[in-house]
Amino acid sequence: MSDCLFCRIVSRQIPSQIVFEDDLALVFQDLNPQAPTHVLIIPKKHIPSLADAAEEDAALLGHLQRVAGRFAREHSLEKGFRVVTNSGRGAGQSVDHLHYHLLGGRAMTWPPG
């Protein structure tokens, strides 16, 4: 989608601090980090939110989770990390492209917010 911020990052129309990329996913630094490590993990395929994911997206969703685990291992987050996705405006989703926040490097509290 040409008007989607994250699709424009995927297509390199908007610069971003990309820290990992493969055929299906992109990982980049959050512009407003809430932890010492705070990256966004997005599918290259445009999916507006988790609620919009189709059955055909099941393997892609699993891949995104594996990317999160790999990133955490490679960045020494063995003490713990959190993966969060917001689905819909009421949950705080501000970009209509499925994305996961991976946060680590500090103690996390519960409930989150």
Biopython code that builds the backbone (N, CA, C, O; Angstrom):
import numpy as np
from Bio.PDB.StructureBuilder import StructureBuilder

atoms = [
    (1, "MET", "N", (0.851, -1.192, 0.000)),
    (1, "MET", "CA", (0.000, 0.000, 0.000)),
    (1, "MET", "C", (0.884, 1.238, 0.000)),
    (1, "MET", "O", (1.757, 1.386, 0.855)),
    (2, "SER", "N", (0.662, 2.100, -0.933)),
    (2, "SER", "CA", (1.536, 3.254, -1.107)),
    (2, "SER", "C", (1.425, 4.282, 0.007)),
    (2, "SER", "O", (2.358, 5.059, 0.214)),
    (3, "ASP", "N", (0.308, 4.309, 0.734)),
    (3, "ASP", "CA", (0.150, 5.296, 1.799)),
    (3, "ASP", "C", (0.481, 4.735, 3.181)),
    (3, "ASP", "O", (0.372, 5.453, 4.176)),
    (4, "CYS", "N", (0.882, 3.471, 3.260)),
    (4, "CYS", "CA", (1.211, 2.850, 4.543)),
    (4, "CYS", "C", (2.657, 3.169, 4.917)),
    (4, "CYS", "O", (3.576, 2.901, 4.145)),
    (5, "LEU", "N", (2.851, 3.736, 6.092)),
    (5, "LEU", "CA", (4.176, 4.107, 6.567)),
    (5, "LEU", "C", (5.135, 2.924, 6.538)),
    (5, "LEU", "O", (6.259, 3.047, 6.050)),
    (6, "PHE", "N", (4.700, 1.779, 7.059)),
    (6, "PHE", "CA", (5.606, 0.636, 7.138)),
    (6, "PHE", "C", (5.866, 0.021, 5.765)),
    (6, "PHE", "O", (6.967, -0.471, 5.516)),
    (7, "CYS", "N", (4.889, 0.037, 4.879)),
    (7, "CYS", "CA", (5.134, -0.421, 3.505)),
    (7, "CYS", "C", (6.162, 0.473, 2.833)),
    (7, "CYS", "O", (6.974, 0.001, 2.036)),
    (8, "ARG", "N", (6.133, 1.738, 3.143)),
    (8, "ARG", "CA", (7.102, 2.671, 2.572)),
    (8, "ARG", "C", (8.492, 2.442, 3.147)),
    (8, "ARG", "O", (9.486, 2.669, 2.457)),
    (9, "ILE", "N", (8.581, 1.997, 4.397)),
    (9, "ILE", "CA", (9.877, 1.614, 4.970)),
    (9, "ILE", "C", (10.387, 0.351, 4.280)),
    (9, "ILE", "O", (11.565, 0.263, 3.935)),
    (10, "VAL", "N", (9.502, -0.626, 4.078)),
    (10, "VAL", "CA", (9.886, -1.860, 3.390)),
    (10, "VAL", "C", (10.430, -1.554, 1.999)),
    (10, "VAL", "O", (11.423, -2.145, 1.577)),
    (11, "SER", "N", (9.787, -0.637, 1.286)),
    (11, "SER", "CA", (10.207, -0.307, -0.084)),
    (11, "SER", "C", (11.339, 0.725, -0.126)),
    (11, "SER", "O", (11.755, 1.156, -1.201)),
    (12, "ARG", "N", (11.829, 1.114, 1.054)),
    (12, "ARG", "CA", (12.948, 2.055, 1.195)),
    (12, "ARG", "C", (12.604, 3.469, 0.737)),
    (12, "ARG", "O", (13.502, 4.247, 0.416)),
    (13, "GLN", "N", (11.322, 3.811, 0.703)),
    (13, "GLN", "CA", (10.920, 5.182, 0.399)),
    (13, "GLN", "C", (11.125, 6.079, 1.607)),
    (13, "GLN", "O", (11.266, 7.294, 1.470)),
    (14, "ILE", "N", (11.141, 5.475, 2.798)),
    (14, "ILE", "CA", (11.384, 6.201, 4.042)),
    (14, "ILE", "C", (12.561, 5.520, 4.734)),
    (14, "ILE", "O", (12.542, 4.303, 4.918)),
    (15, "PRO", "N", (13.577, 6.276, 5.118)),
    (15, "PRO", "CA", (14.727, 5.660, 5.787)),
    (15, "PRO", "C", (14.367, 5.169, 7.188)),
    (15, "PRO", "O", (13.504, 5.729, 7.864)),
    (16, "SER", "N", (15.052, 4.111, 7.597)),
    (16, "SER", "CA", (14.855, 3.553, 8.919)),
    (16, "SER", "C", (16.129, 2.829, 9.329)),
    (16, "SER", "O", (16.929, 2.438, 8.478)),
    (17, "GLN", "N", (16.313, 2.653, 10.618)),
    (17, "GLN", "CA", (17.474, 1.915, 11.121)),
    (17, "GLN", "C", (17.135, 0.427, 11.124)),
    (17, "GLN", "O", (16.714, -0.122, 12.142)),
    (18, "ILE", "N", (17.321, -0.210, 9.986)),
    (18, "ILE", "CA", (17.000, -1.627, 9.826)),
    (18, "ILE", "C", (18.107, -2.456, 10.471)),
    (18, "ILE", "O", (19.291, -2.233, 10.220)),
    (19, "VAL", "N", (17.704, -3.421, 11.311)),
    (19, "VAL", "CA", (18.675, -4.261, 12.001)),
    (19, "VAL", "C", (18.596, -5.723, 11.573)),
    (19, "VAL", "O", (19.475, -6.514, 11.915)),
    (20, "PHE", "N", (17.554, -6.090, 10.830)),
    (20, "PHE", "CA", (17.424, -7.450, 10.306)),
    (20, "PHE", "C", (16.420, -7.416, 9.164)),
    (20, "PHE", "O", (15.444, -6.667, 9.179)),
    (21, "GLU", "N", (16.699, -8.264, 8.165)),
    (21, "GLU", "CA", (15.767, -8.397, 7.051)),
    (21, "GLU", "C", (15.928, -9.769, 6.430)),
    (21, "GLU", "O", (17.041, -10.279, 6.301)),
    (22, "ASP", "N", (14.803, -10.364, 6.046)),
    (22, "ASP", "CA", (14.813, -11.559, 5.220)),
    (22, "ASP", "C", (13.701, -11.415, 4.191)),
    (22, "ASP", "O", (13.165, -10.320, 4.016)),
    (23, "ASP", "N", (13.348, -12.485, 3.513)),
    (23, "ASP", "CA", (12.345, -12.392, 2.453)),
    (23, "ASP", "C", (10.954, -12.017, 2.953)),
    (23, "ASP", "O", (10.148, -11.471, 2.199)),
    (24, "LEU", "N", (10.668, -12.312, 4.234)),
    (24, "LEU", "CA", (9.316, -12.135, 4.763)),
    (24, "LEU", "C", (9.170, -11.016, 5.781)),
    (24, "LEU", "O", (8.071, -10.497, 5.976)),
    (25, "ALA", "N", (10.258, -10.641, 6.427)),
    (25, "ALA", "CA", (10.162, -9.733, 7.578)),
    (25, "ALA", "C", (11.236, -8.659, 7.554)),
    (25, "ALA", "O", (12.270, -8.782, 6.897)),
    (26, "LEU", "N", (10.947, -7.609, 8.295)),
    (26, "LEU", "CA", (11.883, -6.501, 8.472)),
    (26, "LEU", "C", (11.862, -6.132, 9.951)),
    (26, "LEU", "O", (10.800, -6.094, 10.573)),
    (27, "VAL", "N", (13.034, -5.860, 10.507)),
    (27, "VAL", "CA", (13.148, -5.433, 11.902)),
    (27, "VAL", "C", (13.908, -4.115, 11.910)),
    (27, "VAL", "O", (14.982, -3.998, 11.321)),
    (28, "PHE", "N", (13.331, -3.120, 12.589)),
    (28, "PHE", "CA", (13.988, -1.822, 12.647)),
    (28, "PHE", "C", (13.782, -1.171, 14.010)),
    (28, "PHE", "O", (12.857, -1.518, 14.745)),
    (29, "GLN", "N", (14.647, -0.234, 14.330)),
    (29, "GLN", "CA", (14.611, 0.466, 15.609)),
    (29, "GLN", "C", (13.351, 1.315, 15.723)),
    (29, "GLN", "O", (12.958, 1.987, 14.769)),
    (30, "ASP", "N", (12.720, 1.279, 16.899)),
    (30, "ASP", "CA", (11.572, 2.140, 17.169)),
    (30, "ASP", "C", (12.061, 3.576, 17.320)),
    (30, "ASP", "O", (13.100, 3.816, 17.934)),
    (31, "LEU", "N", (11.319, 4.528, 16.765)),
    (31, "LEU", "CA", (11.712, 5.938, 16.867)),
    (31, "LEU", "C", (11.518, 6.518, 18.261)),
    (31, "LEU", "O", (12.130, 7.532, 18.597)),
    (32, "ASN", "N", (10.676, 5.888, 19.078)),
    (32, "ASN", "CA", (10.405, 6.357, 20.434)),
    (32, "ASN", "C", (10.590, 5.184, 21.398)),
    (32, "ASN", "O", (9.615, 4.672, 21.947)),
    (33, "PRO", "N", (11.843, 4.757, 21.604)),
    (33, "PRO", "CA", (12.086, 3.542, 22.385)),
    (33, "PRO", "C", (11.599, 3.642, 23.830)),
    (33, "PRO", "O", (11.769, 4.658, 24.504)),
    (34, "GLN", "N", (10.988, 2.544, 24.276)),
    (34, "GLN", "CA", (10.475, 2.452, 25.638)),
    (34, "GLN", "C", (11.321, 1.523, 26.505)),
    (34, "GLN", "O", (10.976, 1.250, 27.655)),
    (35, "ALA", "N", (12.421, 1.044, 25.952)),
    (35, "ALA", "CA", (13.351, 0.169, 26.661)),
    (35, "ALA", "C", (14.708, 0.294, 25.972)),
    (35, "ALA", "O", (14.779, 0.777, 24.842)),
    (36, "PRO", "N", (15.786, -0.134, 26.636)),
    (36, "PRO", "CA", (17.098, -0.063, 25.986)),
    (36, "PRO", "C", (17.129, -0.763, 24.623)),
    (36, "PRO", "O", (17.780, -0.290, 23.691)),
    (37, "THR", "N", (16.427, -1.881, 24.516)),
    (37, "THR", "CA", (16.218, -2.524, 23.218)),
    (37, "THR", "C", (14.745, -2.388, 22.889)),
    (37, "THR", "O", (13.897, -2.862, 23.645)),
    (38, "HIS", "N", (14.427, -1.753, 21.776)),
    (38, "HIS", "CA", (13.036, -1.611, 21.332)),
    (38, "HIS", "C", (13.047, -1.563, 19.813)),
    (38, "HIS", "O", (13.393, -0.550, 19.206)),
    (39, "VAL", "N", (12.661, -2.683, 19.216)),
    (39, "VAL", "CA", (12.583, -2.774, 17.761)),
    (39, "VAL", "C", (11.170, -3.142, 17.352)),
    (39, "VAL", "O", (10.387, -3.658, 18.149)),
    (40, "LEU", "N", (10.862, -2.867, 16.102)),
    (40, "LEU", "CA", (9.592, -3.272, 15.510)),
    (40, "LEU", "C", (9.866, -4.389, 14.528)),
    (40, "LEU", "O", (10.802, -4.315, 13.732)),
    (41, "ILE", "N", (9.054, -5.416, 14.585)),
    (41, "ILE", "CA", (9.146, -6.556, 13.678)),
    (41, "ILE", "C", (7.889, -6.537, 12.831)),
    (41, "ILE", "O", (6.777, -6.622, 13.351)),
    (42, "ILE", "N", (8.073, -6.426, 11.522)),
    (42, "ILE", "CA", (6.911, -6.322, 10.635)),
    (42, "ILE", "C", (7.007, -7.342, 9.500)),
    (42, "ILE", "O", (8.100, -7.701, 9.062)),
    (43, "PRO", "N", (5.852, -7.799, 9.035)),
    (43, "PRO", "CA", (5.874, -8.591, 7.811)),
    (43, "PRO", "C", (6.028, -7.654, 6.617)),
    (43, "PRO", "O", (5.537, -6.526, 6.646)),
    (44, "LYS", "N", (6.700, -8.110, 5.579)),
    (44, "LYS", "CA", (6.790, -7.303, 4.365)),
    (44, "LYS", "C", (5.435, -7.250, 3.662)),
    (44, "LYS", "O", (5.130, -6.289, 2.956)),
    (45, "LYS", "N", (4.636, -8.278, 3.859)),
    (45, "LYS", "CA", (3.277, -8.292, 3.313)),
    (45, "LYS", "C", (2.416, -7.334, 4.136)),
    (45, "LYS", "O", (2.485, -7.339, 5.365)),
    (46, "HIS", "N", (1.626, -6.533, 3.481)),
    (46, "HIS", "CA", (0.747, -5.618, 4.206)),
    (46, "HIS", "C", (-0.443, -6.377, 4.788)),
    (46, "HIS", "O", (-1.269, -6.928, 4.060)),
    (47, "ILE", "N", (-0.507, -6.391, 6.101)),
    (47, "ILE", "CA", (-1.652, -6.906, 6.858)),
    (47, "ILE", "C", (-2.000, -5.787, 7.834)),
    (47, "ILE", "O", (-1.157, -5.424, 8.654)),
    (48, "PRO", "N", (-3.198, -5.230, 7.778)),
    (48, "PRO", "CA", (-3.509, -4.068, 8.609)),
    (48, "PRO", "C", (-3.340, -4.292, 10.125)),
    (48, "PRO", "O", (-2.835, -3.411, 10.822)),
    (49, "SER", "N", (-3.752, -5.444, 10.630)),
    (49, "SER", "CA", (-3.617, -5.719, 12.065)),
    (49, "SER", "C", (-3.684, -7.224, 12.276)),
    (49, "SER", "O", (-3.975, -7.973, 11.343)),
    (50, "LEU", "N", (-3.419, -7.659, 13.479)),
    (50, "LEU", "CA", (-3.505, -9.087, 13.780)),
    (50, "LEU", "C", (-4.915, -9.601, 13.534)),
    (50, "LEU", "O", (-5.092, -10.743, 13.108)),
    (51, "ALA", "N", (-5.913, -8.780, 13.795)),
    (51, "ALA", "CA", (-7.301, -9.177, 13.570)),
    (51, "ALA", "C", (-7.595, -9.405, 12.087)),
    (51, "ALA", "O", (-8.559, -10.091, 11.744)),
    (52, "ASP", "N", (-6.778, -8.840, 11.215)),
    (52, "ASP", "CA", (-6.972, -8.984, 9.778)),
    (52, "ASP", "C", (-6.175, -10.131, 9.167)),
    (52, "ASP", "O", (-6.312, -10.407, 7.975)),
    (53, "ALA", "N", (-5.352, -10.799, 9.957)),
    (53, "ALA", "CA", (-4.556, -11.907, 9.436)),
    (53, "ALA", "C", (-5.484, -13.050, 9.022)),
    (53, "ALA", "O", (-6.430, -13.387, 9.735)),
    (54, "ALA", "N", (-5.201, -13.628, 7.877)),
    (54, "ALA", "CA", (-6.007, -14.717, 7.333)),
    (54, "ALA", "C", (-5.351, -16.056, 7.639)),
    (54, "ALA", "O", (-4.195, -16.117, 8.058)),
    (55, "GLU", "N", (-6.099, -17.117, 7.425)),
    (55, "GLU", "CA", (-5.562, -18.463, 7.620)),
    (55, "GLU", "C", (-4.283, -18.650, 6.806)),
    (55, "GLU", "O", (-3.343, -19.305, 7.256)),
    (56, "GLU", "N", (-4.254, -18.079, 5.625)),
    (56, "GLU", "CA", (-3.070, -18.200, 4.763)),
    (56, "GLU", "C", (-1.842, -17.500, 5.341)),
    (56, "GLU", "O", (-0.731, -17.716, 4.857)),
    (57, "ASP", "N", (-2.020, -16.670, 6.359)),
    (57, "ASP", "CA", (-0.921, -15.938, 6.986)),
    (57, "ASP", "C", (-0.322, -16.678, 8.182)),
    (57, "ASP", "O", (0.598, -16.166, 8.821)),
    (58, "ALA", "N", (-0.823, -17.862, 8.492)),
    (58, "ALA", "CA", (-0.380, -18.579, 9.689)),
    (58, "ALA", "C", (1.131, -18.812, 9.700)),
    (58, "ALA", "O", (1.780, -18.574, 10.718)),
    (59, "ALA", "N", (1.691, -19.265, 8.602)),
    (59, "ALA", "CA", (3.133, -19.514, 8.553)),
    (59, "ALA", "C", (3.916, -18.210, 8.711)),
    (59, "ALA", "O", (4.956, -18.186, 9.369)),
    (60, "LEU", "N", (3.424, -17.140, 8.116)),
    (60, "LEU", "CA", (4.079, -15.841, 8.243)),
    (60, "LEU", "C", (4.073, -15.371, 9.696)),
    (60, "LEU", "O", (5.082, -14.868, 10.189)),
    (61, "LEU", "N", (2.948, -15.532, 10.378)),
    (61, "LEU", "CA", (2.864, -15.128, 11.784)),
    (61, "LEU", "C", (3.854, -15.933, 12.630)),
    (61, "LEU", "O", (4.515, -15.384, 13.511)),
    (62, "GLY", "N", (3.950, -17.219, 12.360)),
    (62, "GLY", "CA", (4.930, -18.044, 13.065)),
    (62, "GLY", "C", (6.349, -17.591, 12.777)),
    (62, "GLY", "O", (7.197, -17.581, 13.669)),
    (63, "HIS", "N", (6.603, -17.223, 11.552)),
    (63, "HIS", "CA", (7.929, -16.738, 11.170)),
    (63, "HIS", "C", (8.283, -15.472, 11.952)),
    (63, "HIS", "O", (9.414, -15.327, 12.417)),
    (64, "LEU", "N", (7.332, -14.566, 12.095)),
    (64, "LEU", "CA", (7.592, -13.330, 12.842)),
    (64, "LEU", "C", (7.964, -13.638, 14.289)),
    (64, "LEU", "O", (8.838, -12.981, 14.856)),
    (65, "GLN", "N", (7.310, -14.631, 14.891)),
    (65, "GLN", "CA", (7.641, -15.028, 16.258)),
    (65, "GLN", "C", (9.061, -15.595, 16.324)),
    (65, "GLN", "O", (9.807, -15.307, 17.260)),
    (66, "ARG", "N", (9.422, -16.388, 15.340)),
    (66, "ARG", "CA", (10.778, -16.947, 15.309)),
    (66, "ARG", "C", (11.825, -15.855, 15.101)),
    (66, "ARG", "O", (12.915, -15.924, 15.669)),
    (67, "VAL", "N", (11.502, -14.857, 14.296)),
    (67, "VAL", "CA", (12.409, -13.711, 14.112)),
    (67, "VAL", "C", (12.608, -13.011, 15.459)),
    (67, "VAL", "O", (13.726, -12.625, 15.799)),
    (68, "ALA", "N", (11.533, -12.848, 16.222)),
    (68, "ALA", "CA", (11.635, -12.205, 17.540)),
    (68, "ALA", "C", (12.565, -13.005, 18.453)),
    (68, "ALA", "O", (13.437, -12.430, 19.103)),
    (69, "GLY", "N", (12.387, -14.311, 18.505)),
    (69, "GLY", "CA", (13.241, -15.144, 19.347)),
    (69, "GLY", "C", (14.696, -15.090, 18.915)),
    (69, "GLY", "O", (15.596, -14.996, 19.750)),
    (70, "ARG", "N", (14.920, -15.149, 17.628)),
    (70, "ARG", "CA", (16.293, -15.083, 17.105)),
    (70, "ARG", "C", (16.938, -13.745, 17.439)),
    (70, "ARG", "O", (18.087, -13.696, 17.877)),
    (71, "PHE", "N", (16.198, -12.660, 17.232)),
    (71, "PHE", "CA", (16.730, -11.336, 17.544)),
    (71, "PHE", "C", (17.095, -11.248, 19.027)),
    (71, "PHE", "O", (18.162, -10.744, 19.377)),
    (72, "ALA", "N", (16.213, -11.737, 19.892)),
    (72, "ALA", "CA", (16.473, -11.689, 21.338)),
    (72, "ALA", "C", (17.736, -12.471, 21.697)),
    (72, "ALA", "O", (18.558, -11.990, 22.475)),
    (73, "ARG", "N", (17.896, -13.660, 21.143)),
    (73, "ARG", "CA", (19.107, -14.457, 21.410)),
    (73, "ARG", "C", (20.349, -13.727, 20.929)),
    (73, "ARG", "O", (21.345, -13.643, 21.647)),
    (74, "GLU", "N", (20.290, -13.202, 19.719)),
    (74, "GLU", "CA", (21.461, -12.551, 19.133)),
    (74, "GLU", "C", (21.823, -11.232, 19.809)),
    (74, "GLU", "O", (22.936, -10.734, 19.646)),
    (75, "HIS", "N", (20.881, -10.665, 20.570)),
    (75, "HIS", "CA", (21.138, -9.391, 21.240)),
    (75, "HIS", "C", (21.167, -9.540, 22.755)),
    (75, "HIS", "O", (20.911, -8.591, 23.497)),
    (76, "SER", "N", (21.486, -10.752, 23.196)),
    (76, "SER", "CA", (21.754, -11.046, 24.614)),
    (76, "SER", "C", (20.626, -10.622, 25.548)),
    (76, "SER", "O", (20.870, -10.029, 26.598)),
    (77, "LEU", "N", (19.405, -10.925, 25.164)),
    (77, "LEU", "CA", (18.255, -10.607, 26.014)),
    (77, "LEU", "C", (17.829, -11.835, 26.813)),
    (77, "LEU", "O", (16.639, -12.075, 27.016)),
    (78, "GLU", "N", (18.813, -12.608, 27.264)),
    (78, "GLU", "CA", (18.521, -13.851, 27.967)),
    (78, "GLU", "C", (17.820, -13.648, 29.308)),
    (78, "GLU", "O", (17.198, -14.581, 29.816)),
    (79, "LYS", "N", (17.904, -12.465, 29.889)),
    (79, "LYS", "CA", (17.193, -12.203, 31.149)),
    (79, "LYS", "C", (15.702, -11.985, 30.926)),
    (79, "LYS", "O", (14.915, -11.998, 31.873)),
    (80, "GLY", "N", (15.326, -11.789, 29.683)),
    (80, "GLY", "CA", (13.913, -11.639, 29.361)),
    (80, "GLY", "C", (13.659, -10.518, 28.374)),
    (80, "GLY", "O", (14.432, -9.566, 28.254)),
    (81, "PHE", "N", (12.559, -10.666, 27.681)),
    (81, "PHE", "CA", (12.125, -9.653, 26.727)),
    (81, "PHE", "C", (10.617, -9.783, 26.590)),
    (81, "PHE", "O", (10.019, -10.775, 27.007)),
    (82, "ARG", "N", (10.030, -8.782, 26.009)),
    (82, "ARG", "CA", (8.581, -8.763, 25.803)),
    (82, "ARG", "C", (8.295, -8.503, 24.333)),
    (82, "ARG", "O", (8.953, -7.683, 23.693)),
    (83, "VAL", "N", (7.298, -9.219, 23.805)),
    (83, "VAL", "CA", (6.815, -9.000, 22.446)),
    (83, "VAL", "C", (5.358, -8.594, 22.560)),
    (83, "VAL", "O", (4.550, -9.309, 23.154)),
    (84, "VAL", "N", (5.022, -7.437, 21.986)),
    (84, "VAL", "CA", (3.680, -6.873, 22.114)),
    (84, "VAL", "C", (3.160, -6.503, 20.734)),
    (84, "VAL", "O", (3.900, -5.975, 19.904)),
    (85, "THR", "N", (1.892, -6.779, 20.494)),
    (85, "THR", "CA", (1.231, -6.240, 19.317)),
    (85, "THR", "C", (-0.093, -5.624, 19.740)),
    (85, "THR", "O", (-0.824, -6.188, 20.553)),
    (86, "ASN", "N", (-0.386, -4.481, 19.187)),
    (86, "ASN", "CA", (-1.648, -3.805, 19.446)),
    (86, "ASN", "C", (-2.516, -3.999, 18.210)),
    (86, "ASN", "O", (-2.040, -3.847, 17.085)),
    (87, "SER", "N", (-3.768, -4.329, 18.412)),
    (87, "SER", "CA", (-4.667, -4.540, 17.281)),
    (87, "SER", "C", (-5.859, -3.605, 17.419)),
    (87, "SER", "O", (-6.746, -3.828, 18.243)),
    (88, "GLY", "N", (-5.868, -2.555, 16.604)),
    (88, "GLY", "CA", (-6.937, -1.575, 16.630)),
    (88, "GLY", "C", (-6.575, -0.336, 17.424)),
    (88, "GLY", "O", (-5.719, -0.374, 18.307)),
    (89, "ARG", "N", (-7.231, 0.752, 17.102)),
    (89, "ARG", "CA", (-6.960, 2.038, 17.764)),
    (89, "ARG", "C", (-7.189, 1.980, 19.271)),
    (89, "ARG", "O", (-6.443, 2.588, 20.038)),
    (90, "GLY", "N", (-8.224, 1.247, 19.695)),
    (90, "GLY", "CA", (-8.515, 1.146, 21.127)),
    (90, "GLY", "C", (-7.416, 0.478, 21.921)),
    (90, "GLY", "O", (-7.318, 0.675, 23.132)),
    (91, "ALA", "N", (-6.582, -0.313, 21.253)),
    (91, "ALA", "CA", (-5.461, -0.982, 21.907)),
    (91, "ALA", "C", (-4.159, -0.201, 21.758)),
    (91, "ALA", "O", (-3.124, -0.597, 22.295)),
    (92, "GLY", "N", (-4.216, 0.907, 21.028)),
    (92, "GLY", "CA", (-3.022, 1.728, 20.859)),
    (92, "GLY", "C", (-2.298, 1.544, 19.544)),
    (92, "GLY", "O", (-1.191, 2.058, 19.381)),
    (93, "GLN", "N", (-2.896, 0.817, 18.587)),
    (93, "GLN", "CA", (-2.244, 0.664, 17.289)),
    (93, "GLN", "C", (-2.293, 1.994, 16.553)),
    (93, "GLN", "O", (-3.371, 2.540, 16.315)),
    (94, "SER", "N", (-1.119, 2.517, 16.193)),
    (94, "SER", "CA", (-1.061, 3.826, 15.543)),
    (94, "SER", "C", (-0.697, 3.739, 14.061)),
    (94, "SER", "O", (-0.881, 4.709, 13.326)),
    (95, "VAL", "N", (-0.183, 2.591, 13.614)),
    (95, "VAL", "CA", (0.120, 2.373, 12.200)),
    (95, "VAL", "C", (-0.657, 1.140, 11.761)),
    (95, "VAL", "O", (-0.537, 0.078, 12.371)),
    (96, "ASP", "N", (-1.443, 1.278, 10.716)),
    (96, "ASP", "CA", (-2.284, 0.176, 10.254)),
    (96, "ASP", "C", (-1.505, -0.803, 9.385)),
    (96, "ASP", "O", (-1.798, -0.989, 8.204)),
    (97, "HIS", "N", (-0.516, -1.415, 9.998)),
    (97, "HIS", "CA", (0.294, -2.480, 9.401)),
    (97, "HIS", "C", (0.735, -3.328, 10.586)),
    (97, "HIS", "O", (1.368, -2.829, 11.516)),
    (98, "LEU", "N", (0.398, -4.606, 10.546)),
    (98, "LEU", "CA", (0.751, -5.494, 11.650)),
    (98, "LEU", "C", (2.213, -5.312, 12.043)),
    (98, "LEU", "O", (3.103, -5.328, 11.193)),
    (99, "HIS", "N", (2.447, -5.140, 13.333)),
    (99, "HIS", "CA", (3.817, -5.030, 13.820)),
    (99, "HIS", "C", (3.889, -5.478, 15.267)),
    (99, "HIS", "O", (2.945, -5.336, 16.044)),
    (100, "TYR", "N", (5.049, -6.025, 15.593)),
    (100, "TYR", "CA", (5.337, -6.459, 16.953)),
    (100, "TYR", "C", (6.425, -5.571, 17.518)),
    (100, "TYR", "O", (7.425, -5.290, 16.856)),
    (101, "HIS", "N", (6.220, -5.134, 18.743)),
    (101, "HIS", "CA", (7.260, -4.428, 19.481)),
    (101, "HIS", "C", (8.037, -5.474, 20.263)),
    (101, "HIS", "O", (7.439, -6.261, 20.996)),
    (102, "LEU", "N", (9.345, -5.498, 20.122)),
    (102, "LEU", "CA", (10.191, -6.331, 20.965)),
    (102, "LEU", "C", (10.947, -5.400, 21.881)),
    (102, "LEU", "O", (11.707, -4.546, 21.427)),
    (103, "LEU", "N", (10.735, -5.570, 23.185)),
    (103, "LEU", "CA", (11.357, -4.715, 24.188)),
    (103, "LEU", "C", (12.193, -5.566, 25.132)),
    (103, "LEU", "O", (11.780, -6.659, 25.520)),
    (104, "GLY", "N", (13.352, -5.073, 25.495)),
    (104, "GLY", "CA", (14.216, -5.788, 26.424)),
    (104, "GLY", "C", (15.280, -4.865, 26.993)),
    (104, "GLY", "O", (15.369, -3.687, 26.647)),
    (105, "GLY", "N", (16.079, -5.439, 27.874)),
    (105, "GLY", "CA", (17.178, -4.674, 28.462)),
    (105, "GLY", "C", (16.807, -3.971, 29.758)),
    (105, "GLY", "O", (17.617, -3.236, 30.322)),
    (106, "ARG", "N", (15.598, -4.191, 30.229)),
    (106, "ARG", "CA", (15.179, -3.646, 31.528)),
    (106, "ARG", "C", (14.093, -4.566, 32.077)),
    (106, "ARG", "O", (13.517, -5.374, 31.349)),
    (107, "ALA", "N", (13.824, -4.430, 33.370)),
    (107, "ALA", "CA", (12.748, -5.222, 33.982)),
    (107, "ALA", "C", (11.407, -4.718, 33.465)),
    (107, "ALA", "O", (11.182, -3.513, 33.355)),
    (108, "MET", "N", (10.544, -5.638, 33.158)),
    (108, "MET", "CA", (9.193, -5.303, 32.692)),
    (108, "MET", "C", (8.218, -5.482, 33.854)),
    (108, "MET", "O", (8.386, -6.380, 34.679)),
    (109, "THR", "N", (7.228, -4.648, 33.913)),
    (109, "THR", "CA", (6.222, -4.755, 34.968)),
    (109, "THR", "C", (4.915, -5.251, 34.387)),
    (109, "THR", "O", (4.730, -5.262, 33.170)),
    (110, "TRP", "N", (3.999, -5.668, 35.271)),
    (110, "TRP", "CA", (2.685, -6.151, 34.858)),
    (110, "TRP", "C", (1.656, -5.555, 35.774)),
    (110, "TRP", "O", (1.900, -5.539, 36.981)),
    (111, "PRO", "N", (0.549, -5.070, 35.324)),
    (111, "PRO", "CA", (0.144, -5.040, 33.907)),
    (111, "PRO", "C", (0.923, -3.987, 33.144)),
    (111, "PRO", "O", (1.426, -3.025, 33.725)),
    (112, "PRO", "N", (1.021, -4.181, 31.815)),
    (112, "PRO", "CA", (1.853, -3.297, 31.016)),
    (112, "PRO", "C", (1.269, -1.917, 30.775)),
    (112, "PRO", "O", (2.035, -0.990, 30.516)),
    (113, "GLY", "N", (-0.032, -1.726, 30.846)),
    (113, "GLY", "CA", (-0.496, -0.377, 30.587)),
    (113, "GLY", "C", (-1.974, -0.231, 30.441)),
    (113, "GLY", "O", (-2.466, 0.876, 30.220)),
]
sb = StructureBuilder()
sb.init_structure("model")
sb.init_model(0)
sb.init_chain("A")
sb.init_seg("    ")
for serial, (resi, resn, name, xyz) in enumerate(atoms, 1):
    if name == "N":
        sb.init_residue(resn, " ", resi, " ")
    sb.init_atom(name, np.array(xyz, "f"), 0.0, 1.0, " ", f" {name:<3s}", serial, name[0])
structure = sb.get_structure()
